[in-house]
Amino acid sequence: MQRALSREAMRPCPTQTPIFSIAYLGSAGSSPTLQRHHVIYAGGGGSSKTGVGNAIVAAEVGETDLVELCRLDTGAELCSLICIGPKKKLLPSVFGNRFRICKLSGFGTSLQSQRHIAVASNDYVSDFKNEGPSINCCALDDMRDVLAVGGDDGMLRIWAVSNEKGRFRCTLMKAFSPGHASSITDCSFSESRHLLATASKDGTCLVCSLSTGATICKVSTSCAMPLSQANDYHKKTPSAKLLVRACKFVGDDGLISVQSRSRGDAYATKWTLVASDDQGGTLDVGLVATRRISRHPVSAVCLEGELIVHGNVEGLVGIASTTDLSSLGRHVQAHELPVTALVITSSVSSIPPRVLSVSADYKLVTTSLTPTTRVTMARVYVLIALIAFLLRSLLYTYAVRYRLWCG
């Protein structure tokens, strides 16, 4: 069953701070008509001069309300990014070019007093750019306690996370350059956890082997852009520069990338990865499909199951299918500022999933995904042909009757 965003089911929940990252913890119970969800988000005003505090907050989101469960104040430090793994116990939290591990407790019980977020490690520097270093992405494999971190210096760092009497210790396993000419914007583990894909502001995606650190595949997303935009990519103006906003594995042999220039349309592209014939362990890449998903640059992407949910710099949220990348329904105006992050909730019984989007506009917006029937262009053509046939038959019948009446 296909689903689309519903404007009628869009509900804004006010927050105390701008929000820059969000992670989904799970369902908080449901009834035949109501479902609530646990999320954790990070944000704040940054500098203390703004008067807006910085915090990591766990909350329960309902149809029209947001109830704060617990928070971790981060003082003058702004947490710009959080990520969470399948176990939902470790919470890597990013502060500029450093990260630390936070620990969640009490979310498996019904007692709110037992829920809390605590710092459970030292700080670790994972980006060393000379000017303005920043971590832009992280991916957590908490089945094997491995954390991948990428940032502005173009390096990928793989950390092993160990638990030492309730405190977590991160040990650098590998630090290597996948081969990007600019900042790393996203990273993603393959389903088997043997490969890692990275996206960059240089317009490429690279696939690396986690065991060797070698780059075994390069994806140039410019070849998937329309000819006019592909030509613009070779221009040296800042607005013509192609940026890959997201790159996610689909299994072990597929990738989906989302790319755009700093202004203009954004495109999603589906790629296949197959073993090369050269016996060198490399992968060949094939272009499956590419489609425009937004008329404005995309600023946040979430890929979950068969859905790609994206938010753009104009505050619009849209949804597309991972099968053929076609848009499902129209975009909805969820925010007044660029969307900074979003997640898709789980679906329970007959209650459809929801998209939770955040921004610096002090709002967390919930938008329901409602069942819809997709009308393809082929169906439209068939419908037009059928109407034309019926009109022609009707006119012919009236013409015959007119002749008989006149005769």
C-alpha positions in Angstrom: 0.0 0.0 0.0 1.4 3.4 -1.0 1.2 6.3 1.4 1.3 10.1 1.1 1.7 13.0 3.4 -1.6 14.5 4.6 -1.9 18.3 5.1 -5.0 17.7 7.3 -3.0 15.4 9.6 -0.1 17.8 10.1 0.3 19.0 13.7 3.0 21.4 15.0 4.3 20.9 18.6 6.1 24.0 20.1 9.6 23.4 21.6 11.7 25.5 23.9 14.7 25.6 21.6 15.7 25.4 17.9 16.3 21.7 17.0 19.1 20.5 14.8 18.9 16.7 15.2 16.3 14.0 16.1 16.4 10.2 16.7 13.4 7.9 17.0 13.3 5.6 20.1 10.1 3.7 19.5 6.4 3.6 20.1 5.2 4.6 23.6 1.9 2.6 23.4 -1.1 2.9 21.3 -4.9 2.7 21.2 -7.2 2.1 18.2 -7.2 5.8 17.5 -4.1 7.2 19.2 -0.4 6.5 19.1 2.4 8.1 21.0 6.2 7.9 20.3 9.4 8.4 22.2 12.0 10.6 20.5 15.2 12.3 21.5 16.4 15.6 20.0 19.2 18.0 20.4 19.4 21.8 19.9 19.7 25.2 21.5 20.9 28.7 20.9 24.6 27.9 20.8 26.4 30.8 22.4 25.2 31.8 25.9 24.7 35.3 24.5 21.5 34.2 22.8 19.8 33.4 26.1 18.5 30.1 24.7 19.8 27.0 26.6 21.5 24.0 24.9 20.2 20.5 25.7 19.6 17.0 24.6 15.9 16.1 25.3 13.9 12.9 25.4 10.2 13.5 24.8 6.9 11.8 24.1 5.1 13.0 21.0 1.3 12.6 20.7 -1.2 13.8 18.1 -1.0 17.4 19.1 1.3 17.6 22.1 5.0 17.0 23.1 5.7 16.0 26.7 9.3 16.3 27.9 10.5 13.2 29.8 14.0 14.2 30.7 16.8 16.4 29.5 20.6 16.7 29.6 21.7 20.4 29.7 24.9 20.8 27.8 25.8 24.3 29.1 27.4 26.6 26.5 28.0 23.7 24.1 25.5 23.1 21.3 24.9 19.5 20.3 24.4 19.6 16.5 24.0 15.9 15.8 22.9 12.7 17.5 22.6 9.2 16.2 21.3 5.9 17.7 21.6 2.2 16.8 19.2 -0.7 16.8 19.7 -1.4 20.5 18.8 2.3 21.3 21.2 2.3 24.3 24.2 4.3 23.1 23.7 7.9 21.9 26.8 9.4 20.2 26.4 13.2 20.5 28.4 15.7 18.4 29.7 19.0 19.6 31.7 20.8 16.8 34.6 18.5 16.0 34.2 16.4 19.1 31.8 13.6 20.1 30.9 11.9 23.3 28.8 8.9 24.2 25.6 9.5 26.2 23.6 6.7 27.8 19.8 6.3 27.9 18.2 4.7 30.8 14.6 3.8 31.8 12.9 3.8 28.4 11.9 0.2 28.7 9.8 0.9 31.8 6.6 2.8 32.5 8.1 4.9 35.3 9.0 8.4 34.1 11.2 9.0 37.2 13.6 6.3 36.1 14.2 7.8 32.6 17.4 9.9 32.2 20.2 10.8 29.8 23.7 10.9 31.2 27.2 11.6 29.8 29.0 8.2 29.8 32.4 8.9 28.1 35.1 11.4 27.6 35.2 13.7 24.6 36.9 12.5 21.4 38.2 14.7 18.6 37.3 13.3 15.2 37.8 16.1 12.7 41.1 18.0 12.3 40.4 20.6 9.6 42.6 23.6 10.1 39.8 26.2 10.0 36.3 25.5 11.4 36.5 21.8 11.9 33.2 20.0 12.2 31.8 16.5 12.4 28.9 16.2 9.9 27.8 12.6 10.1 28.1 9.5 12.1 26.7 5.9 11.8 26.5 3.5 14.7 26.6 -0.3 14.5 25.8 -1.1 18.1 25.6 -4.8 17.3 29.4 -4.8 17.0 29.9 -1.5 19.0 31.5 0.3 16.0 31.1 4.0 15.3 31.9 5.6 11.9 32.5 9.4 11.9 33.0 11.8 9.0 33.5 15.5 8.8 35.0 18.6 7.1 38.5 17.3 6.8 37.4 14.6 4.4 38.6 11.8 6.7 36.6 8.8 7.8 37.4 7.5 11.3 36.2 4.2 12.7 35.9 3.9 16.5 35.5 0.8 18.7 33.2 1.5 21.7 33.8 -0.6 24.8 32.0 -0.6 28.2 34.2 -0.3 31.2 32.1 -0.4 34.4 29.4 1.8 33.1 31.7 4.2 31.3 32.3 4.0 27.6 35.7 4.1 26.0 36.2 4.9 22.3 39.4 3.5 20.6 40.3 4.7 17.1 40.5 1.6 14.9 41.1 3.2 11.5 41.5 6.7 10.1 41.6 7.0 6.3 40.7 9.2 3.5 38.1 7.6 1.2 39.3 9.9 -1.6 36.8 12.9 -1.4 38.0 16.3 -2.5 35.7 18.0 0.0 33.8 17.5 3.3 32.0 14.2 4.1 28.3 14.9 4.5 26.8 11.4 5.2 27.9 7.8 5.9 26.0 4.6 5.9 26.7 0.9 6.8 25.7 -1.8 4.4 23.3 -4.5 5.6 26.2 -6.9 6.3 28.2 -4.2 8.0 31.2 -5.0 5.8 31.0 -1.9 3.6 30.6 1.8 4.4 29.3 4.4 1.9 30.2 8.1 2.2 28.7 11.2 0.5 30.5 14.4 0.0 30.2 18.0 -1.1 32.4 17.1 -4.1 29.4 15.5 -5.8 30.5 11.9 -5.3 29.7 8.8 -3.2 32.4 6.4 -2.3 32.1 2.8 -1.0 34.9 1.5 1.3 35.8 -1.9 2.8 35.7 -1.7 6.6 38.3 -4.5 6.9 40.9 -2.8 4.7 39.9 0.8 4.5 40.3 0.6 0.7 37.9 2.5 -1.6 36.3 -0.1 -3.9 33.8 2.0 -5.7 33.2 5.6 -6.8 29.8 7.0 -7.7 29.9 10.3 -9.7 26.4 11.6 -9.2 26.8 14.3 -11.9 26.1 11.6 -14.5 22.6 11.1 -13.0 21.7 14.8 -13.3 19.7 16.2 -16.3 22.0 17.4 -19.1 21.6 21.1 -18.4 22.4 20.6 -14.7 25.3 18.2 -15.5 26.8 20.9 -17.7 26.3 23.5 -15.0 28.2 21.3 -12.6 31.4 21.8 -14.5 31.1 25.6 -14.0 33.3 27.1 -11.2 30.6 29.2 -9.6 29.5 28.3 -6.0 25.9 28.0 -7.1 26.8 25.4 -9.7 28.6 23.1 -7.2 26.9 19.7 -6.8 26.5 18.5 -3.3 25.5 15.0 -2.2 23.3 15.4 0.8 22.7 11.8 1.6 23.9 8.3 0.6 22.2 5.2 2.0 22.8 1.5 1.4 19.9 -0.6 0.2 21.0 -4.1 1.3 24.6 -4.8 0.2 24.3 -4.3 -3.5 22.4 -1.0 -3.8 22.7 2.7 -3.0 20.4 5.6 -3.0 21.9 9.1 -3.2 20.2 12.5 -2.9 22.0 15.4 -4.5 21.5 19.0 -5.6 23.3 22.2 -6.2 23.3 25.0 -3.6 20.2 26.3 -5.5 17.7 24.6 -7.6 16.2 21.1 -7.9 17.2 18.1 -5.8 17.3 14.6 -7.3 17.3 11.1 -5.8 19.2 8.4 -7.7 19.2 4.6 -7.3 22.5 2.7 -8.1 23.4 -1.0 -8.2 26.8 -2.4 -7.1 28.2 -5.5 -8.7 31.5 -7.3 -8.3 34.0 -6.2 -11.0 35.6 -8.7 -13.4 39.1 -7.5 -12.6 39.4 -9.7 -9.4 40.7 -6.8 -7.4 37.8 -6.6 -5.0 36.3 -3.5 -6.6 32.7 -2.9 -7.4 31.2 -1.7 -10.7 28.3 0.8 -10.4 25.2 1.0 -12.5 22.6 3.7 -12.8 19.0 2.3 -12.2 16.8 5.4 -12.0 17.0 9.1 -11.1 14.1 11.5 -10.4 13.6 15.0 -9.2 12.2 14.9 -5.7 12.2 18.6 -4.8 12.3 22.0 -6.5 14.6 23.3 -3.8 17.9 21.9 -2.3 17.2 19.1 0.2 18.5 19.8 3.8 17.5 16.6 5.5 16.9 13.0 4.4 15.6 9.9 6.2 15.4 6.5 4.4 13.3 3.8 6.1 12.1 0.7 4.4 10.3 1.6 1.2 10.2 5.3 1.9 12.5 8.3 1.4 11.3 11.2 3.5 13.1 14.5 2.8 12.9 18.2 3.9 14.2 21.1 2.0 15.6 24.6 2.6 12.1 26.1 2.2 10.7 24.1 5.1 8.8 21.7 2.8 8.6 18.0 3.6 8.1 15.4 0.9 8.1 11.6 0.5 9.2 9.3 -2.3 9.3 5.6 -3.0 12.6 3.7 -2.8 11.2 1.3 -5.5 11.1 3.8 -8.4 11.9 7.1 -6.6 8.5 8.5 -7.6 7.1 11.2 -5.4 4.1 10.1 -3.3 1.6 13.0 -3.0 2.4 16.6 -2.7 4.9 18.4 -0.4 3.6 19.9 2.8 4.8 23.2 4.3 5.8 22.0 7.7 8.3 24.7 8.8 9.1 28.4 8.2 12.9 27.7 8.2 15.0 24.9 6.5 14.2 21.4 7.8 17.2 20.3 9.9 16.3 16.6 10.5 13.4 14.1 10.3 12.5 10.6 11.2 9.7 8.1 10.4 7.9 6.4 13.2 6.9 2.8 13.3 3.4 1.6 12.3 1.3 -0.2 14.9 -1.8 -2.2 13.9 -4.1 0.0 11.8 -2.4 3.3 12.8 -0.2 4.6 9.9 3.3 5.8 10.5 4.1 9.5 10.9 6.9 11.8 9.8 8.4 13.8 12.6 10.3 16.9 11.3 12.3 19.5 13.2 13.8 22.9 12.4 15.3 26.0 14.0 11.8 27.5 14.1 11.0 26.1 17.6 8.7 23.4 16.2 8.5 19.7 16.0 5.9 18.8 13.3 4.1 15.5 13.1 2.6 14.6 9.7 0.6 11.4 9.2 1.1 9.1 6.2 -2.3 8.3 4.8 -3.1 5.5 2.3 -3.3 6.7 -1.2 -3.8 5.4 -4.7 -0.9 6.4 -7.0 -2.1 7.7 -10.4 0.6 7.0 -13.0 0.9 8.8 -16.3 0.0 5.5 -18.1 -3.3 5.4 -16.2 -4.0 9.1 -17.1 -3.4 8.3 -20.8 -5.7 5.3 -20.6 -8.4 7.5 -18.9 -8.1 10.2 -21.6 -8.3 7.6 -24.4 -11.4 6.1 -22.8 -13.1 9.5 -22.4 -12.3 10.4 -26.1 -13.7 7.0 -27.2 -16.9 7.6 -25.3 -17.3 11.1 -26.6 -16.7 9.9 -30.2 -19.3 7.1 -29.8 -21.8 9.6 -28.3 -21.3 12.0 -31.2 -21.6 9.3 -33.8 -24.9 8.1 -32.2 -26.3 11.6 -32.2 -25.2 12.1 -35.9 -26.9 8.9 -37.0 -30.1 9.8 -35.1 -30.1 13.3 -36.7 -29.8 11.9 -40.2 -32.6 9.4 -39.6 -34.8 12.2 -38.2 -34.0 14.5 -41.1 -34.6 11.8 -43.7 
